[in-house]
Amino acid sequence: MRSSYLGNRDEAGCEDSASTGRWEYEARGAFKAFEDDCQGEVERLFQEYHSGGQQRVTVKTGKIEISLDFKLMTSRVGVIL
């Protein structure tokens, strides 16, 4: 699992303040972005984790469920709905 950032980069390759984050999960050796239907939910749960929330959560994205571990920054693709 990782969070990538899309946006403009300055000459040094640094992202500007207008960048937008995108959460991704690993499946079959490649990273895939969570569907737009849960990007905000994953970010909200991640922020809650940093404020003492749950380390492990399950989210639905597209037609699959994914188990996330924010402490280990891992993901496990589960049930295909």
C-alpha positions in Angstrom: 0.0 0.0 0.0 1.3 3.5 -0.7 0.1 7.0 -1.2 1.3 8.7 -4.3 0.9 12.3 -5.2 -0.2 13.7 -8.5 0.5 17.4 -9.4 2.9 19.9 -10.6 6.6 19.6 -9.8 9.0 22.5 -9.6 12.4 22.5 -11.3 13.9 20.4 -8.5 11.3 17.7 -8.9 9.4 18.7 -5.7 5.6 18.7 -5.8 3.9 22.0 -5.2 1.3 22.7 -2.6 -1.6 22.0 -5.0 -0.7 18.3 -5.3 -3.4 15.8 -4.8 -2.7 12.5 -3.1 -3.8 9.1 -4.4 -3.9 5.9 -2.4 -2.7 2.7 -4.1 -2.7 -1.0 -3.2 -0.5 -3.8 -4.4 -2.1 -6.6 -6.4 -0.2 -9.3 -8.4 3.1 -7.4 -8.1 1.8 -4.1 -9.4 0.4 -1.0 -7.7 -3.2 0.0 -8.6 -5.0 3.1 -7.5 -8.0 2.7 -5.3 -11.2 3.6 -7.2 -12.4 7.2 -6.7 -15.3 5.7 -4.6 -13.0 5.3 -1.6 -9.9 7.5 -2.0 -11.4 10.0 0.5 -12.4 7.1 2.9 -8.9 5.6 2.9 -7.3 9.1 3.6 -9.9 9.7 6.4 -9.1 6.3 8.0 -5.4 7.0 7.7 -5.7 10.3 9.4 -7.8 8.7 12.2 -5.1 6.1 12.6 -2.6 8.9 13.3 -5.0 10.2 15.9 -5.2 6.9 17.7 -7.6 5.1 15.4 -7.6 1.5 14.2 -4.4 0.1 12.7 -6.2 -2.4 10.5 -9.3 -1.6 8.5 -11.2 -3.1 5.5 -12.5 -0.9 2.6 -14.4 -1.6 -0.5 -13.1 -0.2 -3.8 -14.8 -1.0 -7.1 -15.8 -4.7 -6.8 -13.2 -5.8 -4.2 -12.6 -5.6 -0.5 -9.1 -4.7 0.7 -7.7 -5.1 4.2 -5.3 -2.3 5.1 -2.7 -2.1 7.8 -1.6 1.5 8.3 1.2 0.7 10.8 2.9 -1.8 8.4 1.6 0.1 5.3 0.4 -3.2 3.7 -2.7 -4.3 1.9 -4.3 -7.6 1.2 -6.9 -8.0 -1.6 -9.8 -10.0 -0.3 -13.2 -10.9 -1.5 -14.3 -10.0 -5.0 -17.9 -8.8 -4.7 
